[in-house]
């Protein structure tokens, strides 16, 4: 079993930035696709950004132009740089790693955007 540990969440004012990190308890093969999801109370978890082992990213429309996902394959760490944060970005952000039928989730990190 692999644990994913997210960090970097917190309280930020509108227009501010945060950088989330996700570190696995052991290195994962680069074949794993890794992603960031987010969830607010009463809502389904939604995909924010995803990155392949080859480093190809994709983003939800809400994240395009503001968020950047990246990965350090040597350390199996993924990052989510979030700029120009808005109150609607407030959520618990979860790290995900997936390959074939194997999937791992982190415990989540809270992001709150408020003045």
Secondary structure by P-SEA (a helix, b strand, c coil): cbbbbbcccccccccbbbbbbbbcccccccccccbbbbbcccccccccccccccbbbbbcccccccbbbbbcccccbbbbbbcccccccccbbbbbbbcccbbbbccbbbbbbcc
